[in-house]
């Protein structure tokens, strides 16, 4: 009987610990190189105004003139809205420069720091 009473709390603790690792991995910046910034300039092909992260998709010309498909991972839409963003802040066809931290595995994905429109307007996720 005593073993059965101990089994329930031990099982609950193990379950919570197993979930904590995946939650930390998702919110951590471990998959991005936080030691340096990367800058890409391109044409917006899409803007996903979704949670848990909004995304900007870009066509970027590489050094050989070929088009590369890049993604810019932003924060939550709540965080962006508090900083003045709206679902139509970025539109397909916009020419932007995106600055952020590149994925460590070399994928064409950056973690958002700021974007700069062709007009010179800069946007971050900081509340102004």
TORBA-978938 format. One record per residue: residue in one letter; residue number from 1; x, y negated, z of N, C-alpha, C, O, CB in turn. Coordinates in Angstrom, 1 decimal. Atoms other than C-alpha are relative to their C-alpha. Glycine has a CB too. Example, Ala and Ser with C-alpha at 12.3 -4.5 7.8 and 13.67 -1.06 7.14 Angstrom:
   res     n   n.east   n.north     n.up   ca.east   ca.north    ca.up   c.east   c.north     c.up   o.east   o.north     o.up   cb.east   cb.north    cb.up
     a     1      0.9       1.2      0.0      12.3        4.5      7.8      0.9      -1.2      0.0      1.9      -1.2      0.7      -1.0        0.0      1.2
     s     2     -0.9       1.1      0.0      13.7        1.1      7.1     -0.8      -1.1      0.8     -0.3      -2.2      0.9       0.4       -0.5     -1.4
END
This chain:
   res     n   n.east   n.north     n.up   ca.east   ca.north    ca.up   c.east   c.north     c.up   o.east   o.north     o.up   cb.east   cb.north    cb.up
     x     1      0.8       1.2      0.0       0.0        0.0      0.0      0.9      -1.3      0.0      0.6      -2.2     -0.7      -0.9        0.0      1.2
     x     2     -0.9       1.2     -0.1       2.8       -2.4      0.9      0.7      -0.3     -1.3      0.9      -1.4     -1.7       1.0        0.2      1.1
     x     3     -0.6       0.2      1.3       4.5       -1.8     -2.5     -1.0      -0.7     -1.0     -0.5      -1.5     -1.8       0.5        1.3     -0.5
     x     4      1.0       0.7      0.9       1.3       -2.8     -4.3     -0.2      -1.5      0.3     -0.4      -2.2     -0.6      -1.4        0.7      0.1
     x     5      0.1       1.5     -0.3       1.1       -6.1     -2.4      1.2      -0.8     -0.4      1.0      -1.9     -0.8      -0.2       -0.1      1.5
     x     6     -1.2       0.6      0.4       4.6       -6.9     -3.3      0.1      -0.1     -1.6      0.7      -1.0     -2.1       1.3        0.7      0.5
     x     7      0.0      -0.1      1.5       4.1       -6.0     -7.0     -0.6      -1.2     -0.6     -0.1      -1.7     -1.7      -0.6        1.3     -0.5
     x     8      0.8       1.1      0.6       1.6       -8.8     -7.7      0.9      -1.3      0.0      1.0      -1.9     -1.1      -1.3       -0.2      0.7
     x     9     -0.8       1.3      0.0       3.8      -11.8     -6.6      1.3       0.2     -0.9      1.7      -0.8     -1.5       0.4       -0.4      1.4
     x    10     -1.2      -0.2      0.8       6.9      -10.3     -8.2     -0.3       0.0     -1.5      0.5      -0.7     -2.3       0.7        1.4      0.4
     x    11      0.4       0.1      1.4       5.1       -9.8    -11.5     -0.3      -1.4     -0.4      0.1      -1.8     -1.5      -1.2        1.0     -0.2
     x    12      0.3       1.4      0.3       3.8      -13.3    -11.4      1.2      -0.9     -0.2      1.3      -1.7     -1.1      -0.9       -0.6      1.1
     x    13     -1.3       0.8      0.1       7.3      -14.8    -10.8      0.7       0.4     -1.3      1.2      -0.5     -2.0       0.8        0.3      1.2
     x    14     -0.7      -0.5      1.2       8.8      -12.7    -13.6     -0.7      -0.6     -1.3      0.0      -1.0     -2.2       0.1        1.5     -0.1
     x    15      0.8       0.5      1.1       6.0      -13.8    -16.0      0.3      -1.5     -0.2      0.6      -2.0     -1.3      -1.5        0.2      0.2
     x    16     -0.2       1.4      0.0       6.5      -17.5    -15.1      1.5      -0.3     -0.5      1.7      -1.2     -1.3      -0.2       -0.7      1.3
     x    17     -1.4       0.2      0.5      10.3      -17.2    -15.6      0.2       0.3     -1.4      0.9      -0.4     -2.1       1.0        0.9      0.9
     x    18     -0.1      -0.3      1.4       9.9      -15.6    -19.0     -0.6      -1.1     -0.8     -0.1      -1.4     -1.9      -0.7        1.3     -0.3
     x    19      0.6       1.1      0.7       7.7      -18.5    -20.1      0.8      -1.3      0.1      0.8      -2.1     -0.9      -1.4       -0.3      0.5
     x    20     -0.8       1.2     -0.2      10.0      -21.2    -18.7      1.1      -0.1     -1.1      1.4      -1.2     -1.5       0.6        0.0      1.4
     x    21     -1.1       0.0      1.0      12.8      -20.2    -21.1     -0.4      -0.5     -1.4      0.3      -1.3     -2.0       0.6        1.4     -0.1
     x    22      0.4       0.4      1.3      10.8      -20.6    -24.2     -0.5      -1.5      0.0     -0.3      -2.2     -1.0      -1.2        0.9     -0.5
     x    23      0.4       1.4     -0.1       9.3      -23.9    -23.0      1.3      -0.9      0.0      1.2      -2.0     -0.7      -0.8       -0.3      1.3
     x    24     -1.2       0.8      0.0      12.8      -25.3    -22.3      0.7       0.0     -1.4      1.1      -1.0     -1.8       1.0        0.6      1.1
     x    25     -0.7      -0.1      1.3      14.2      -24.1    -25.6     -0.8      -0.9     -1.0     -0.1      -1.5     -1.9       0.0        1.4     -0.5
     x    26      0.7       0.8      1.0      11.4      -25.9    -27.5      0.2      -1.5      0.2      0.4      -2.2     -0.7      -1.5        0.3      0.1
     x    27     -0.1       1.4     -0.3      11.8      -29.2    -25.7      1.5      -0.5      0.1      1.7      -1.7      0.1      -0.7       -0.3      1.2
     x    28     -1.4       0.3     -0.1      15.6      -29.1    -25.5      0.5      -0.5     -1.3     -0.1      -0.3     -2.4       0.8        1.1      0.5
     x    29     -0.6       0.5      1.2      17.8      -30.8    -28.0      1.1       0.9     -0.4      2.0       0.5     -1.2       0.6       -1.5      0.2
     x    30     -1.1      -1.0      0.2      20.0      -27.7    -28.1      0.2       0.3     -1.5      1.3       0.7     -1.9      -0.2        1.2      0.8
     x    31     -0.1      -0.4      1.4      19.3      -27.1    -31.8      0.5      -1.1     -0.9      0.7      -1.0     -2.1      -1.3        0.5     -0.5
     x    32     -0.5       1.2      0.7      20.6      -30.6    -32.8      1.3      -0.4      0.5      1.6      -0.2      1.7      -1.0       -1.1      0.1
     x    33     -1.3       0.5     -0.3      24.1      -32.0    -32.9     -0.1      -1.4      0.6     -0.2      -2.3     -0.2       1.0        0.1     -1.2
     x    34      0.3       1.2     -0.7      23.7      -34.7    -30.3      1.3      -0.9      0.1      1.2      -2.0      0.6      -0.5        0.2      1.4
     x    35     -1.2       0.8     -0.1      27.3      -35.9    -30.7      0.2      -1.0     -1.1      1.1      -1.8     -1.0       1.2        1.0      0.0
     x    36     -0.2       0.9      1.1      26.9      -37.7    -34.0     -1.4      -0.2     -0.7     -2.3       0.6     -0.7       1.0        0.5     -0.9
     x    37      1.2       0.3      0.7      24.2      -39.4    -36.0      0.2       0.3     -1.5      1.3       0.2     -2.0      -0.4       -1.5      0.1
     x    38      0.0      -0.2      1.4      23.3      -38.5    -39.6     -1.0      -1.0     -0.6     -2.0      -1.3      0.0      -0.4        1.5     -0.3
     x    39      0.9       1.0      0.7      21.8      -41.0    -42.1     -0.3       0.6     -1.3      0.6       1.0     -2.1       0.7       -1.4     -0.1
     x    40      0.4      -0.5      1.3      19.8      -39.9    -45.1     -1.0      -1.1     -0.6     -1.8      -1.6      0.2      -0.7        1.4      0.0
     x    41      0.8       1.0      0.7      18.1      -42.2    -47.7     -0.8       0.8     -1.0     -0.2       1.5     -1.8       0.8       -1.2     -0.6
     x    42      0.8      -0.8      1.0      15.2      -40.9    -49.7     -1.4      -0.6     -0.2     -1.8      -1.6      0.4      -0.1        1.4      0.3
     x    43      1.4       0.3      0.3      11.6      -41.0    -50.9     -0.9       0.9      0.9     -0.7       2.1      0.9      -0.3        0.1     -1.5
     x    44      1.0      -0.7     -0.8       8.8      -40.0    -48.5     -0.9       0.9     -0.9     -1.5       0.3     -1.8      -0.8       -0.9      0.9
     x    45      0.9      -0.8      0.7       6.9      -37.0    -49.8     -1.2       0.4      0.8     -2.2       0.9      0.3       0.7        1.3     -0.5
     x    46      1.1      -0.3     -0.9       4.7      -36.5    -46.8      0.3      -0.4      1.4      1.5      -0.6      1.8      -0.2        1.5      0.0
     x    47     -0.1       0.4     -1.4       4.0      -37.5    -43.2     -1.1       0.8      0.8     -2.3       0.5      0.6      -0.2       -1.6      0.2
     x    48      1.0      -0.8     -0.8       2.4      -35.0    -40.8     -0.1      -0.7      1.4      0.8      -0.7      2.2       0.5        1.4      0.2
     x    49      0.4       0.7     -1.3       0.7      -36.9    -37.9     -0.6       1.1      0.9     -1.8       1.1      1.0      -1.0       -1.2     -0.3
     x    50      0.5      -1.2     -0.8       0.5      -33.8    -35.7      0.8       0.2      1.2      1.9      -0.3      1.4       0.1        1.3     -0.9
     x    51     -0.7      -0.4     -1.2       1.4      -32.5    -32.3      0.4       1.5     -0.1     -0.3       2.2     -0.9      -0.8       -0.2      1.3
     x    52     -0.7       0.6     -1.0       3.6      -31.2    -30.8      1.1      -1.0     -0.5      1.6      -1.8      0.2       0.7        1.0      0.8
     x    53     -0.9       1.0      0.6       5.8      -33.2    -33.2     -0.5      -0.5     -1.4     -1.1       0.3     -2.1       1.5        0.6     -0.2
     x    54      0.3       0.6      1.4       5.1      -35.5    -36.2      1.3       0.2     -0.8      2.4       0.3     -0.3      -0.4       -1.5      0.1
     x    55     -1.1      -0.2      1.0       7.3      -35.0    -39.3     -0.2      -0.9     -1.2     -1.3      -1.2     -1.6       0.0        1.5     -0.4
     x    56     -0.1       0.7      1.3       8.4      -37.1    -42.2      0.8       0.9     -0.9      1.8       1.5     -0.5       0.7       -1.4      0.2
     x    57     -0.7      -0.8      1.0       9.4      -35.2    -45.4      0.5      -0.9     -1.0     -0.2      -1.8     -1.5      -1.0        1.1     -0.6
     x    58     -0.7       0.8      1.0      11.9      -36.7    -47.8      0.6       0.7     -1.1      1.0       1.9     -0.9       1.0       -0.8      0.8
     x    59     -0.9      -0.5      1.1      13.4      -36.1    -51.2      1.2      -0.9      0.1      1.1      -2.1     -0.1      -0.8       -0.1     -1.4
     x    60     -1.2       0.7     -0.2      17.0      -37.1    -50.8      1.0       0.5     -1.1      1.2       1.7     -1.3       0.7        0.2      1.4
     x    61     -1.0      -0.4      1.0      19.6      -37.2    -53.7      1.3       0.3      0.7      1.8      -0.6      1.5       0.1       -1.1     -1.1
     x    62     -1.3      -0.3     -0.6      22.8      -35.5    -52.7      1.1      -0.6     -0.9      0.8      -1.3     -1.9       0.2        1.6      0.1
     x    63     -1.2       0.5      0.8      26.3      -36.4    -54.0      0.0       0.4     -1.4      0.7      -0.3     -2.2       1.2        0.3      0.7
     x    64      0.0      -0.5      1.4      25.7      -34.4    -57.2     -1.2      -0.5     -0.8     -1.4      -0.1     -1.9       0.2        1.5      0.0
     x    65      1.2       0.5      0.7      22.4      -36.1    -58.0     -1.2       0.9      0.1     -2.2       0.6     -0.4       0.3       -0.3     -1.4
     x    66      1.1      -0.9     -0.1      20.3      -33.1    -57.1     -0.9      -0.4      1.2     -0.4      -1.0      2.2       0.5        1.5      0.2
     x    67      1.0       0.3     -1.1      17.2      -33.5    -54.9      0.1       1.1      1.1      0.0       2.3      0.8      -1.4       -0.1     -0.5
     x    68      0.1      -0.9     -1.2      17.3      -32.0    -51.4     -1.2      -0.4      0.8     -1.6      -1.6      0.9       1.3       -0.1      0.9
     x    69      1.2       0.2     -0.8      14.2      -31.6    -49.3      0.5      -0.1      1.5      1.0       0.9      2.1      -1.0        1.2     -0.2
     x    70     -0.4       0.3     -1.4      14.8      -33.1    -45.8     -1.3      -0.2      0.9     -2.3      -0.6      0.4       0.9       -1.2      0.1
     x    71      1.0       0.2     -1.0      12.6      -33.1    -42.7      0.5      -0.9      1.1      1.7      -0.7      1.6      -0.6        1.3      0.6
     x    72     -0.4       0.8     -1.2      12.7      -35.7    -39.9     -1.0       0.3      1.1     -2.2       0.1      1.0      -0.1       -1.6     -0.4
     x    73      0.9      -0.4     -1.1      11.3      -34.4    -36.6     -0.1      -1.2      1.0      0.9      -1.6      1.5       0.6        1.2      0.7
     x    74      0.3       1.1     -0.9       9.7      -37.2    -34.6     -0.5       0.6      1.4     -0.6       1.8      1.6      -1.0       -1.0     -0.6
     x    75      0.6      -0.4     -1.3       8.1      -37.1    -31.1     -1.5       0.3     -0.2     -1.9       0.6     -1.3       0.2       -1.0      1.1
     x    76      1.4      -0.2      0.0       4.5      -36.6    -30.2     -0.7      -1.2     -0.6     -0.2      -2.3     -0.6      -0.5        0.3      1.4
     x    77      0.7       1.1      0.6       1.8      -38.7    -31.8     -0.4      -1.0      1.1     -0.6      -2.2      0.8      -1.2        0.5     -0.7
     x    78      0.3       0.9     -1.1       0.9      -40.1    -28.4      1.2      -1.0      0.3      1.0      -2.2      0.5      -0.2        0.8      1.3
     x    79     -1.2       0.9     -0.2       4.5      -41.4    -27.9      0.2      -1.0     -1.2      0.4      -2.1     -0.9       1.3        0.9      0.1
     x    80     -0.1       0.9      1.2       4.6      -42.8    -31.5     -1.1      -1.1      0.1     -0.8      -2.2     -0.2      -0.1        0.8     -1.3
     x    81      1.1       1.0     -0.1       1.2      -44.5    -31.0      0.3      -1.1      1.0      0.0      -2.2      0.8      -1.4        0.7      0.3
     x    82     -0.4       1.0     -1.0       2.4      -46.2    -27.8      1.1      -1.0     -0.6      1.2      -2.1     -0.1       0.5        0.7      1.3
     x    83     -1.0       0.8      0.6       5.3      -47.5    -29.9     -0.5      -0.8     -1.2      0.2      -1.5     -1.9       1.2        0.8     -0.4
     x    84      0.6       0.7      1.1       2.9      -48.9    -32.5     -0.2       0.7     -1.3     -0.7       0.1     -2.3       0.8       -1.2     -0.3
     x    85      0.1      -0.8      1.2       2.9      -46.1    -35.1     -1.5       0.3     -0.2     -2.3       0.4      0.8       0.8        1.3      0.1
     x    86      1.3      -0.5      0.3      -0.3      -45.1    -36.9      0.2       1.1     -1.1      1.3       1.3     -1.6      -0.9       -1.2     -0.6
     x    87     -0.1      -1.1      1.0      -1.1      -42.2    -39.2      0.4      -0.4     -1.4      0.8       0.4     -2.2      -1.3        0.8      0.0
     x    88     -0.4       0.5      1.3      -0.5      -44.4    -42.2      1.2      -0.9      0.0      1.5      -1.7     -0.9      -1.2       -0.7     -0.6
     x    89     -1.2       0.8     -0.1       2.7      -46.1    -41.0      1.0       0.4     -1.1      1.6      -0.5     -1.7       0.6        0.2      1.4
     x    90     -0.9      -0.5      1.1       4.7      -44.0    -43.4     -0.9       0.7     -1.0     -1.7       1.5     -0.7       1.1        1.0      0.6
     x    91      0.8      -0.5      1.1       3.3      -43.1    -46.8      0.8       0.6     -1.1      2.0       0.2     -1.3      -0.9       -1.1     -0.6
     x    92     -0.7      -0.6      1.1       4.3      -40.9    -49.7      0.4      -1.1     -1.0     -0.4      -2.0     -1.3      -0.9        1.1     -0.7
     x    93     -0.5       1.0      0.9       6.4      -42.9    -52.1      0.8      -1.1      0.7      1.6      -1.8      0.0      -1.1       -0.7     -0.7
     x    94     -0.9       0.9     -0.7       8.0      -45.1    -49.4      1.4       0.4     -0.1      1.8       1.5      0.0      -0.5       -0.1      1.5
     x    95     -1.4      -0.2      0.0      11.7      -45.5    -49.7      0.5      -0.3      1.4      0.3      -1.5      1.9       0.7       -0.9     -1.1
     x    96     -0.5       0.2     -1.4      13.3      -45.1    -46.2      1.4       0.6      0.2      1.8       1.4     -0.6      -1.0        0.6      1.0
     x    97     -1.2      -0.6     -0.5      16.5      -44.4    -44.5     -0.3       0.5      1.4     -0.8      -0.2      2.2       1.2       -1.1      0.0
     x    98      0.2      -0.6     -1.3      16.3      -42.0    -41.6      1.3       0.2      0.7      2.2       0.7      0.1      -0.8        1.3     -0.2
     x    99     -1.2      -0.2     -0.8      18.8      -41.9    -38.8     -0.4       1.0      1.1     -1.4       0.8      1.8       0.6       -1.3      0.5
     x   100      0.3      -1.0     -1.0      19.0      -39.0    -36.4      1.1       1.0      0.2      2.2       0.8     -0.4      -1.3        0.7     -0.2
     x   101     -0.9      -1.1     -0.2      20.8      -35.9    -35.2     -0.3       1.2     -0.8     -1.4       1.7     -0.7       0.1        0.3      1.6
     x   102      0.3      -1.1      0.9      21.2      -33.1    -37.7      0.0       1.3      0.8      0.6       1.5      1.8       1.1        0.0     -1.0
     x   103      0.1      -1.4     -0.5      20.3      -29.5    -37.0      1.4       0.6      0.0      2.1       0.5     -0.9      -1.0        0.8     -0.8
     x   104     -1.3      -0.6     -0.1      23.4      -27.6    -35.8      0.2       1.1     -1.0      1.3       1.4     -1.4       0.2        0.6      1.4
     x   105     -0.2      -1.1      0.9      22.7      -24.7    -38.1      0.1      -0.5     -1.5      0.1       0.4     -2.4      -1.2        0.9      0.1
     x   106     -0.2       0.5      1.4      23.1      -27.0    -41.2     -1.3      -0.2     -0.8     -1.2      -0.7     -1.9       0.8        1.0     -0.7
     x   107      1.3       0.3      0.7      19.4      -27.1    -42.2     -0.1      -1.5     -0.2      0.4      -2.3      0.6      -1.2        0.6      0.8
     x   108      0.2       1.4      0.2      18.4      -30.4    -43.7     -1.2      -0.6      0.8     -2.2      -1.0      0.3      -0.3       -0.2     -1.5
     x   109      1.0       0.5     -1.0      16.5      -31.5    -40.6      0.7      -0.9      1.0      1.8      -0.5      1.5      -0.7        1.2      0.8
     x   110     -0.6       0.9     -1.0      17.2      -34.4    -38.3     -1.0      -0.3      1.1     -2.2      -0.4      0.8       0.6       -1.3     -0.6
     x   111      0.8       0.4     -1.1      15.9      -35.3    -34.9      0.0      -1.6      0.0      1.1      -2.2      0.0       0.6        0.5      1.4
     x   112      0.2       1.5      0.2      14.5      -38.9    -35.2      0.7      -0.9      1.0      0.5      -0.7      2.2      -1.4       -0.2     -0.1
     x   113     -0.4       1.1     -0.8      16.3      -41.9    -33.9     -0.7      -1.3     -0.4     -1.3      -2.0      0.3       1.5       -0.2      0.0
     x   114      0.7       1.2      0.6      14.9      -44.6    -36.3     -0.1       0.2     -1.5      0.6       1.1     -2.1       0.8       -1.3      0.3
     x   115      0.1       0.1      1.5      13.8      -45.2    -39.8      0.1      -1.5     -0.4     -0.3      -2.3      0.4      -1.3        0.7     -0.5
     x   116     -0.1       1.4      0.5      14.5      -48.3    -41.9     -0.7       0.0     -1.4     -0.3       0.8     -2.3       1.5       -0.4     -0.1
     x   117      0.6       0.2      1.3      12.2      -49.3    -44.8      0.8      -0.8     -0.9      1.8      -1.5     -0.5      -1.4       -0.6      0.2
     x   118     -0.8       0.8      1.0      13.5      -50.8    -48.0     -0.1      -1.5      0.3      0.8      -2.2     -0.1      -0.6        0.3     -1.4
     x   119      0.2       1.5     -0.3      12.2      -54.2    -46.7      1.0      -0.4      1.2      1.1      -1.6      1.4      -1.4       -0.3      0.4
     x   120     -0.8       0.3     -1.2      14.6      -53.9    -43.7     -0.7       0.3      1.3      0.0       0.3      2.4       0.5       -1.4     -0.1
     x   121      0.7      -0.2     -1.2      11.9      -53.2    -41.2      0.4       1.3      0.7      0.5       2.4      0.0      -1.6        0.1     -0.2
     x   122     -0.4      -1.2     -0.7      13.1      -50.7    -38.5     -1.1       0.5      0.9     -1.8      -0.4      1.5       1.3       -0.3      0.8
     x   123      0.9      -0.6     -1.0      10.9      -48.3    -36.5      0.7       1.0      0.8      1.5       1.8      0.3      -1.2        0.6     -0.8
     x   124     -0.5      -1.0     -0.9      11.8      -46.3    -33.5     -1.2       0.5      0.7     -2.3       0.2      0.4       1.1       -0.6      1.0
     x   125      1.1      -0.4     -0.9       9.8      -44.5    -30.9     -0.1      -0.7      1.3     -0.8      -0.3      2.2       0.1        1.5      0.2
     x   126      0.0       0.8     -1.3      10.5      -47.1    -28.2     -1.2      -0.9      0.0     -1.5      -1.5     -1.0       1.3       -0.8      0.1
     x   127      1.1       0.9     -0.2       7.6      -49.0    -26.9      0.6      -1.4      0.1      1.6      -1.7      0.8      -0.8        0.3      1.3
     x   128     -0.6       1.3      0.1       8.2      -52.7    -27.7     -0.8      -1.0      0.8     -0.4      -2.2      0.9       0.1       -0.5     -1.4
END
